[in-house]
């Protein structure tokens, strides 16, 4: 389901590259495992579409968006509202994804 959904988004929008946040380790090993599995599915869908995936460390994403790598999530979300005034942030995960996309555009 996840792989077909990602493949559908790729087919609909025809991006020339993708971006992802580098893997981090949660305090909860179950959460880390689930994240790794989902990430693998998404990366496989990107690979099947021959998309290059750029990976960025969380601190670099925060620095690119807010100006400091030690920014809090609330600071990132506030800056996203400034940078993308018409965007509706559909939760923390959507905000994180937008931040990664903006960082990727800046970092190349």
C-alpha positions in Angstrom: 0.0 0.0 0.0 2.7 2.5 0.9 4.9 1.6 -2.0 2.0 1.9 -4.5 1.0 5.2 -3.0 4.5 6.6 -3.3 4.8 5.2 -6.8 1.5 7.0 -7.7 2.7 10.3 -6.4 5.9 9.9 -8.4 4.0 9.0 -11.5 1.5 11.9 -11.1 4.1 14.6 -10.4 7.2 13.3 -12.2 9.9 14.8 -9.8 13.5 14.8 -11.0 14.8 13.8 -7.5 13.7 13.0 -4.0 15.0 14.0 -0.5 14.9 12.2 2.8 16.1 12.9 6.3 19.0 10.7 7.4 18.1 7.8 9.8 18.1 8.6 13.5 17.6 6.3 16.4 14.6 6.7 18.6 14.5 5.8 22.3 11.8 3.3 21.4 13.3 0.4 19.3 9.9 -0.6 17.9 9.4 2.9 16.5 12.9 2.9 15.0 12.2 -0.5 13.3 8.9 0.7 11.9 10.4 3.9 10.6 13.3 1.9 9.0 10.8 -0.5 7.3 8.7 2.4 5.9 11.8 4.2 4.8 13.0 1.2 2.9 9.7 0.9 1.1 9.8 4.6 0.1 13.4 4.3 -1.0 12.6 1.2 -3.1 9.7 3.1 -4.8 12.1 6.0 -5.6 14.7 3.5 -6.9 12.1 1.8 -9.1 11.4 5.2 -10.6 15.1 5.9 -11.0 14.9 8.9 -8.7 18.1 10.0 -7.0 17.5 10.4 -3.3 19.4 13.1 -1.4 19.8 12.5 2.3 20.2 15.3 4.8 20.9 15.2 8.5 18.2 16.6 10.8 20.5 19.3 12.0 21.3 20.5 8.5 17.6 20.6 7.6 16.9 22.7 10.7 19.8 25.0 9.8 18.7 25.4 6.2 15.1 26.3 7.3 15.6 28.2 10.6 19.2 29.2 10.6 20.3 27.0 13.5 20.7 23.2 13.7 19.4 23.2 17.3 16.0 24.6 16.3 12.9 23.1 18.0 10.1 21.6 15.9 7.9 24.6 16.7 10.5 26.9 15.3 10.7 24.9 12.1 6.9 25.0 11.8 6.8 28.7 12.4 9.4 29.3 9.7 7.5 27.1 7.2 4.5 29.3 7.7 6.6 32.3 6.7 8.3 30.5 3.8 5.1 28.9 2.5 2.3 31.2 3.6 -0.4 29.4 1.6 0.5 25.9 2.8 -1.6 24.0 5.3 0.6 22.0 7.6 -1.1 18.6 8.0 0.8 17.7 11.2 4.4 17.3 12.3 5.3 14.7 9.7 4.1 16.9 6.9 6.0 19.8 8.3 9.2 17.7 8.5 8.7 16.6 4.9 8.4 20.2 3.7 11.4 21.2 5.7 13.5 18.4 4.1 12.3 19.5 0.7 13.3 23.2 1.4 16.6 22.1 2.7 17.3 19.9 -0.3 16.5 22.9 -2.6 19.0 25.0 -0.7 21.7 22.4 -0.3 21.4 21.1 -3.8 
